[in-house]
Amino acid sequence: MTRDSPGDARSREPETTESMRKTILFLEQQSWLSGAQRVLEAVMDAVNDDFQPVVAFPGRGAFCSKLAERQIETTFYPLGNYPSGEKPLSDKLIFCLRSLLSGLKLGAFARRRGVALIYINGPRCLLAGVLASRFAGCPAVFHLHLTLTRRSEIALVARLARFVSKIIVCSHAAARPLLDANPRLAEKVCVLYNPVPSRVERSPTPSTSPKSPTCMTFGMVCRITEFKGQQTLLEAAGALSATHKEKIRLIFMGAPAPGNSQDAAYATSLQLRAKELGLEDKVLWAGYQASPDSLFARMDALIVASWIQAGEGMPMVALEALQRGIPVIASRTGGVPEVVQDGWNGLLVSPRDVHDLSRALERFLADRSLREHLRAGARAGLDERFSMAHFKSNIRSQLAEFGASYQPKRKPTTTGECAAWK
């Protein structure tokens, strides 16, 4: 366990400046990398001048390792990992008990370290984060990256959100269920779209798979799990006319969640279904890619086929595709329509509707003028709301009061803390 500032130029400031920064405890609900984790890195970079970050994880994983390589202090709390989707009663009871234990441990940690702010990055760790902030007597900020869809979760999150100082949401769609459940939360809510770099590096298209008007490549970039709709795309491609089916290639970039047997079984079933549909030779199963640029360069359009249950808030992959000038064909769900404009930079279809998606693919394949129009819309880029500079400026302003005004109730101590949390 290391206890240093992020590994950039500012980490080489004199020790006196380092010691003046207040500590912010980030609670992360998962240990692997996805869109929410990239946004969290942007948050940490934005507030690095004012806060010393400590990131707490429910277990070890790729994101935890990445932060450790950047010399950002990491620690662990006993929340455990849970599969997505509806939970059995036994898992719910275990989750409540683990959240209580996590809240007490994190609260004690925050008191000892004089934590100025607890930043809760996701609803799964909200209960533990609220308990920790109440126990430690420090404020909490809740960042919601998805659109809640189950009534029980909406009710619980809306109730717990009363005890945080600010709620940052990634889209208006993500905010709506909370505000419908409790309109009084509006005074705490700040809609702040996920950021993408102003320029995305574009790798040259591989010579073995050049783009051409006679062969179109559709890609999906997401976790391999049922709610993301990989099978919907396979079925839609299988329903194309024979002429159009000959023109397509499919790329599935992503992997099952680590240790998730349901995702693993689903991934196996997808490959079997592709074979049954006669698409086996047209599909590339690319797996997880730390550097996806070369595969993005092969895509004529990105597909976001998520179900409503996926709870899309503002999918980073859609933003990254548009920033690369790639049109997006997506389900009309969550925050997607706030960035994908039907007929301008992409096409919107009904969630889980195989025939609607198949018709959209047919239109894209058959109509060259439509393709060029959508590409022009995508190349026009994203507006300032999605810029990294806008995001960081707003995060700094939202959190500035905590860095300026909070004083710990007791003198922070650091000796031996890391060892106690291993």
C-alpha positions as CSV (number, residue, x, y, z in Angstrom):
1,M,0.0,0.0,0.0
2,T,1.4,3.4,-1.0
3,R,0.3,6.7,0.2
4,D,1.3,9.3,-2.3
5,S,-0.4,11.7,-4.6
6,P,-1.4,10.8,-8.2
7,G,1.6,10.2,-10.5
8,D,1.6,13.4,-12.5
9,A,3.6,16.7,-12.4
10,R,1.7,17.9,-9.4
11,S,2.8,14.9,-7.3
12,R,6.3,16.4,-7.3
13,E,5.2,19.5,-5.4
14,P,7.1,20.3,-2.1
15,E,6.0,18.3,0.9
16,T,4.7,21.4,2.6
17,T,2.1,21.8,-0.2
18,E,1.3,18.1,-0.1
19,S,0.6,18.3,3.6
20,M,-1.8,21.2,3.2
21,R,-4.2,19.2,1.0
22,K,-7.2,17.7,2.8
23,T,-8.0,14.0,2.4
24,I,-10.9,12.9,0.2
25,L,-12.0,9.3,0.6
26,F,-13.4,7.9,-2.7
27,L,-15.7,4.8,-2.3
28,E,-15.6,2.7,-5.5
29,Q,-18.2,0.0,-5.9
30,Q,-16.2,-2.3,-8.2
31,S,-12.5,-3.1,-8.8
32,W,-12.4,-3.5,-12.6
33,L,-12.4,-0.8,-15.3
34,S,-15.4,0.6,-17.0
35,G,-16.9,4.0,-17.9
36,A,-17.6,5.0,-14.3
37,Q,-14.0,4.4,-13.3
38,R,-12.6,6.5,-16.1
39,V,-14.9,9.3,-14.9
40,L,-13.6,8.9,-11.4
41,E,-10.1,9.3,-12.6
42,A,-11.1,12.6,-14.2
43,V,-12.6,13.7,-10.8
44,M,-9.4,12.9,-9.0
45,D,-7.3,14.7,-11.5
46,A,-9.7,17.7,-11.3
47,V,-9.4,18.1,-7.5
48,N,-5.8,17.1,-7.0
49,D,-4.7,20.6,-6.1
50,D,-7.1,20.7,-3.1
51,F,-7.4,17.0,-2.0
52,Q,-5.2,14.1,-1.2
53,P,-7.1,11.0,-2.6
54,V,-7.6,7.7,-0.9
55,V,-9.6,5.2,-2.9
56,A,-11.5,2.3,-1.1
57,F,-12.4,-0.8,-3.1
58,P,-14.5,-3.9,-2.2
59,G,-11.7,-6.1,-3.6
60,R,-8.7,-6.3,-5.8
61,G,-8.9,-5.8,-9.6
62,A,-7.5,-4.0,-12.6
63,F,-8.7,-0.5,-11.6
64,C,-7.2,-0.9,-8.1
65,S,-3.9,-2.0,-9.7
66,K,-3.9,0.9,-12.1
67,L,-4.3,3.4,-9.3
68,A,-1.5,1.7,-7.3
69,E,0.8,2.1,-10.3
70,R,0.0,5.8,-10.3
71,Q,1.0,5.9,-6.6
72,I,-2.5,6.7,-5.5
73,E,-3.3,5.3,-2.1
74,T,-5.8,2.4,-2.1
75,T,-7.5,0.5,0.6
76,F,-10.3,-2.1,1.0
77,Y,-13.6,-2.4,2.7
78,P,-15.7,-5.6,3.2
79,L,-18.7,-4.9,1.0
80,G,-18.1,-7.9,-1.3
81,N,-19.1,-8.4,-4.9
82,Y,-22.6,-9.1,-6.2
83,P,-24.0,-10.0,-9.6
84,S,-26.0,-7.5,-11.5
85,G,-29.8,-7.8,-11.7
86,E,-32.4,-8.7,-9.1
87,K,-30.9,-10.2,-6.0
88,P,-32.3,-13.1,-3.9
89,L,-33.3,-12.3,-0.3
90,S,-30.2,-13.9,1.1
91,D,-27.9,-11.7,-0.9
92,K,-29.9,-8.6,0.1
93,L,-29.6,-9.5,3.8
94,I,-25.8,-10.2,3.4
95,F,-25.5,-6.9,1.5
96,C,-27.2,-4.9,4.3
97,L,-24.9,-6.5,7.0
98,R,-21.8,-6.0,5.0
99,S,-22.8,-2.3,4.3
100,L,-23.3,-1.8,8.0
101,L,-19.9,-3.3,8.8
102,S,-18.3,-1.3,5.9
103,G,-19.8,1.9,7.1
104,L,-18.5,1.5,10.6
105,K,-15.0,0.6,9.4
106,L,-14.9,3.4,6.8
107,G,-16.2,5.9,9.3
108,A,-13.5,4.9,11.8
109,F,-10.9,5.2,9.1
110,A,-12.2,8.6,8.1
111,R,-12.1,9.9,11.7
112,R,-8.6,8.7,12.2
113,R,-7.4,10.3,9.0
114,G,-9.3,13.5,9.3
115,V,-11.1,12.9,6.0
116,A,-12.7,16.1,4.7
117,L,-15.1,14.5,2.2
118,I,-16.4,11.0,1.3
119,Y,-17.1,10.7,-2.4
120,I,-19.5,7.8,-3.1
121,N,-19.0,6.6,-6.7
122,G,-22.1,4.5,-7.3
123,P,-25.3,3.3,-5.6
124,R,-23.9,0.0,-4.4
125,C,-21.7,1.7,-1.9
126,L,-24.2,4.5,-1.0
127,L,-25.4,2.9,2.2
128,A,-21.9,2.3,3.5
129,G,-20.8,5.8,2.4
130,V,-23.7,7.5,4.2
131,L,-23.1,5.5,7.4
132,A,-19.4,6.3,7.2
133,S,-20.0,10.1,6.7
134,R,-22.5,10.2,9.6
135,F,-20.1,8.3,11.9
136,A,-17.1,10.4,10.9
137,G,-19.0,13.7,10.9
138,C,-17.9,14.7,7.5
139,P,-19.9,15.5,4.4
140,A,-20.6,13.1,1.5
141,V,-21.1,13.5,-2.3
142,F,-22.9,10.9,-4.3
143,H,-22.0,10.4,-8.0
144,L,-24.7,8.4,-9.9
145,H,-23.5,6.9,-13.3
146,L,-26.6,5.0,-14.2
147,T,-30.4,5.2,-14.5
148,L,-32.0,3.3,-11.7
149,T,-34.9,1.1,-13.0
150,R,-36.1,-1.1,-10.1
151,R,-38.6,0.4,-7.7
152,S,-36.9,-1.0,-4.6
153,E,-33.5,0.5,-5.6
154,I,-35.0,3.8,-6.5
155,A,-36.8,4.1,-3.2
156,L,-33.7,3.1,-1.2
157,V,-31.3,5.4,-3.1
158,A,-33.8,8.3,-2.9
159,R,-34.1,7.9,0.9
160,L,-30.3,7.6,1.4
161,A,-29.6,10.5,-0.9
162,R,-31.2,12.8,1.7
163,F,-28.1,12.5,3.8
164,V,-25.5,13.5,1.2
165,S,-24.5,17.1,0.5
166,K,-24.5,16.9,-3.3
167,I,-25.7,14.5,-6.0
168,I,-23.8,14.5,-9.2
169,V,-25.6,12.7,-12.0
170,C,-24.4,11.8,-15.5
171,S,-27.6,12.7,-17.4
172,H,-31.1,14.1,-16.9
173,A,-32.4,10.6,-17.4
174,A,-30.3,9.4,-14.5
175,A,-31.7,12.2,-12.3
176,R,-35.4,11.6,-13.2
177,P,-36.1,8.5,-11.1
178,L,-34.7,10.1,-7.9
179,L,-36.5,13.4,-8.5
180,D,-39.8,11.5,-9.1
181,A,-39.3,9.6,-5.9
182,N,-38.3,12.7,-3.9
183,P,-38.6,16.2,-5.6
184,R,-36.8,17.8,-2.7
185,L,-33.6,16.3,-3.9
186,A,-33.6,18.8,-6.8
187,E,-31.7,21.3,-4.7
188,K,-28.8,18.9,-4.3
189,V,-28.7,17.5,-7.9
190,C,-26.1,18.7,-10.4
191,V,-26.3,17.2,-13.9
192,L,-22.8,16.8,-15.2
193,Y,-22.2,14.9,-18.4
194,N,-19.4,12.4,-18.6
195,P,-16.3,13.9,-20.2
196,V,-14.2,12.8,-23.2
197,P,-10.8,14.2,-24.3
198,S,-11.0,17.0,-26.8
199,R,-9.0,14.9,-29.2
200,V,-9.2,11.1,-29.4
201,E,-6.3,9.4,-31.0
202,R,-7.3,7.6,-34.2
203,S,-5.3,4.6,-35.2
204,P,-5.0,3.8,-38.9
205,T,-7.4,1.3,-40.2
206,P,-5.7,-2.2,-40.4
207,S,-4.9,-3.0,-44.0
208,T,-6.4,-6.5,-43.5
209,S,-9.9,-5.1,-42.9
210,P,-10.2,-1.8,-44.8
211,K,-13.5,0.1,-44.8
212,S,-15.3,-0.2,-48.0
213,P,-18.8,0.7,-49.4
214,T,-19.5,-3.0,-49.9
215,C,-18.6,-4.3,-46.4
216,M,-19.8,-2.5,-43.2
217,T,-18.5,-3.2,-39.8
218,F,-20.8,-2.8,-36.7
219,G,-19.2,-2.9,-33.3
220,M,-20.2,-3.2,-29.7
221,V,-18.0,-2.1,-26.8
222,C,-19.3,-3.1,-23.4
223,R,-19.3,-5.8,-20.7
224,I,-20.5,-9.1,-22.0
225,T,-23.8,-9.4,-20.0
226,E,-27.4,-10.0,-21.0
227,F,-28.7,-6.5,-20.4
228,K,-26.2,-5.0,-22.8
229,G,-28.0,-6.7,-25.7
230,Q,-25.2,-8.5,-27.6
231,Q,-27.8,-11.2,-28.5
232,T,-30.2,-8.5,-29.8
233,L,-27.5,-7.5,-32.3
234,L,-26.8,-11.0,-33.3
235,E,-30.5,-11.7,-33.9
236,A,-30.9,-8.4,-35.8
237,A,-28.0,-9.3,-38.0
238,G,-29.4,-12.8,-38.6
239,A,-32.7,-11.3,-39.7
240,L,-31.1,-9.2,-42.5
241,S,-31.7,-10.2,-46.1
242,A,-29.2,-12.5,-47.6
243,T,-27.7,-9.6,-49.7
244,H,-27.2,-7.4,-46.7
245,K,-26.0,-10.2,-44.5
246,E,-23.1,-10.7,-46.9
247,K,-22.1,-7.0,-46.4
248,I,-21.6,-7.0,-42.6
249,R,-18.9,-7.7,-40.1
250,L,-19.5,-7.6,-36.3
251,I,-17.0,-6.8,-33.6
252,F,-17.8,-7.5,-29.9
253,M,-15.3,-5.8,-27.7
254,G,-15.6,-6.6,-24.0
255,A,-15.6,-9.4,-21.5
256,P,-17.7,-10.9,-18.8
257,A,-17.4,-9.3,-15.3
258,P,-14.6,-11.1,-13.4
259,G,-15.9,-14.0,-11.4
260,N,-19.5,-13.7,-12.8
261,S,-20.7,-17.2,-13.8
262,Q,-23.8,-15.8,-15.4
263,D,-21.9,-13.5,-17.7
264,A,-19.5,-16.3,-18.6
265,A,-22.4,-18.6,-19.5
266,Y,-24.0,-15.8,-21.6
267,A,-20.7,-15.3,-23.5
268,T,-20.6,-19.0,-24.4
269,S,-24.2,-18.9,-25.5
270,L,-23.5,-15.9,-27.8
271,Q,-20.8,-17.8,-29.7
272,L,-23.2,-20.8,-30.1
273,R,-26.0,-18.5,-31.3
274,A,-23.7,-16.8,-33.8
275,K,-22.9,-20.2,-35.3
276,E,-26.6,-21.1,-35.5
277,L,-27.3,-17.9,-37.4
278,G,-24.6,-18.5,-39.9
279,L,-22.6,-15.5,-38.6
280,E,-19.6,-17.4,-37.1
281,D,-17.2,-16.2,-39.9
282,K,-18.5,-12.6,-39.7
283,V,-17.9,-12.1,-35.9
284,L,-14.8,-11.0,-34.1
285,W,-14.8,-11.7,-30.4
286,A,-12.2,-9.2,-29.4
287,G,-12.4,-9.5,-25.6
288,Y,-11.4,-6.7,-23.2
289,Q,-9.1,-4.2,-24.9
290,A,-7.1,-1.7,-22.8
291,S,-6.3,0.2,-26.0
292,P,-9.4,-0.1,-28.3
293,D,-8.3,2.5,-31.0
294,S,-7.5,0.0,-33.7
295,L,-10.8,-1.7,-33.4
296,F,-12.7,1.6,-33.3
297,A,-11.0,2.5,-36.5
298,R,-12.6,-0.6,-38.2
299,M,-16.1,0.4,-37.3
300,D,-18.6,2.0,-39.6
301,A,-21.1,2.4,-36.8
302,L,-21.2,1.6,-33.1
303,I,-24.2,-0.3,-31.7
304,V,-25.5,0.3,-28.2
305,A,-28.3,-2.3,-27.9
306,S,-28.8,-2.0,-24.2
307,W,-32.1,-3.1,-22.5
308,I,-33.9,-0.7,-20.2
309,Q,-32.7,-2.9,-17.3
310,A,-29.1,-2.0,-18.2
311,G,-29.7,1.4,-16.7
312,E,-27.6,3.3,-19.2
313,G,-26.9,6.8,-17.7
314,M,-24.6,8.3,-20.3
315,P,-22.5,5.5,-21.9
316,M,-18.9,6.5,-22.4
317,V,-18.5,4.3,-25.4
318,A,-21.2,6.3,-27.3
319,L,-19.3,9.6,-26.5
320,E,-16.0,8.0,-27.6
321,A,-17.4,6.8,-30.8
322,L,-18.9,10.2,-31.7
323,Q,-15.7,11.9,-30.8
324,R,-14.0,9.6,-33.4
325,G,-16.6,10.5,-36.0
326,I,-18.4,7.2,-35.8
327,P,-22.2,7.2,-36.0
328,V,-24.1,5.4,-33.2
329,I,-27.1,3.1,-33.6
330,A,-28.6,2.8,-30.2
331,S,-31.5,1.8,-28.0
332,R,-33.7,4.7,-27.0
333,T,-33.0,4.2,-23.3
334,G,-31.6,6.1,-20.3
335,G,-29.4,9.1,-21.2
336,V,-28.6,7.9,-24.8
337,P,-31.1,10.2,-26.5
338,E,-29.4,13.2,-24.8
339,V,-26.3,12.6,-26.9
340,V,-27.4,10.5,-29.9
341,Q,-29.8,12.5,-32.1
342,D,-31.9,10.3,-34.3
343,G,-31.1,11.1,-38.0
344,W,-28.2,13.4,-37.2
345,N,-25.3,11.5,-35.6
346,G,-27.0,8.1,-35.3
347,L,-30.2,6.2,-35.3
348,L,-32.4,5.4,-32.3
349,V,-34.4,2.1,-32.0
350,S,-36.7,0.6,-29.4
351,P,-34.9,-1.4,-26.6
352,R,-34.9,-5.2,-27.1
353,D,-36.7,-4.9,-30.5
354,V,-34.8,-7.2,-32.8
355,H,-36.8,-6.1,-35.9
356,D,-36.4,-2.4,-35.2
357,L,-32.6,-2.8,-34.9
358,S,-32.5,-5.0,-38.0
359,R,-34.4,-2.3,-39.9
360,A,-31.9,0.3,-38.7
361,L,-29.0,-1.8,-39.9
362,E,-30.8,-2.3,-43.3
363,R,-31.2,1.5,-43.7
364,F,-27.6,2.1,-42.8
365,L,-26.4,-0.6,-45.3
366,A,-28.8,0.4,-48.1
367,D,-28.7,4.2,-48.1
368,R,-25.3,5.7,-48.8
369,S,-26.6,9.3,-48.4
370,L,-27.9,8.4,-45.0
371,R,-24.5,7.0,-44.0
372,E,-22.7,10.1,-45.1
373,H,-25.2,12.3,-43.4
374,L,-24.8,10.4,-40.1
375,R,-21.0,10.4,-40.4
376,A,-21.0,14.2,-40.9
377,G,-23.2,14.6,-37.8
378,A,-20.8,12.4,-35.8
379,R,-17.7,14.3,-37.2
380,A,-19.3,17.5,-36.0
381,G,-18.3,16.4,-32.6
382,L,-19.7,16.8,-29.1
383,D,-20.6,20.2,-27.6
384,E,-18.9,21.9,-24.6
385,R,-21.0,20.0,-22.1
386,F,-19.0,16.9,-22.8
387,S,-15.5,18.4,-22.7
388,M,-12.9,17.5,-20.1
389,A,-12.3,21.1,-19.3
390,H,-16.0,21.8,-18.6
391,F,-16.2,18.6,-16.4
392,K,-13.2,19.4,-14.3
393,S,-14.2,23.0,-13.9
394,N,-17.6,22.1,-12.6
395,I,-16.3,19.3,-10.3
396,R,-13.9,21.7,-8.8
397,S,-16.6,24.3,-8.2
398,Q,-19.0,21.6,-6.7
399,L,-16.3,20.4,-4.3
400,A,-14.5,23.7,-3.5
401,E,-16.6,24.4,-0.4
402,F,-15.5,21.2,1.2
403,G,-11.8,21.8,0.7
404,A,-12.2,25.4,2.0
405,S,-14.4,25.0,5.0
406,Y,-14.2,21.6,6.5
407,Q,-12.1,21.0,9.6
408,P,-11.7,17.5,11.0
409,K,-13.1,17.0,14.5
410,R,-9.8,15.4,15.6
411,K,-6.2,15.6,14.5
412,P,-5.6,13.1,11.7
413,T,-3.2,10.3,12.2
414,T,-1.5,8.3,9.5
415,T,1.0,6.0,11.2
416,G,0.1,2.3,10.7
417,E,-3.2,3.0,8.9
418,C,-2.4,1.3,5.7
419,A,-1.2,-1.9,7.4
420,A,-4.4,-2.0,9.4
421,W,-6.5,-2.0,6.2
422,K,-4.6,-4.7,4.2
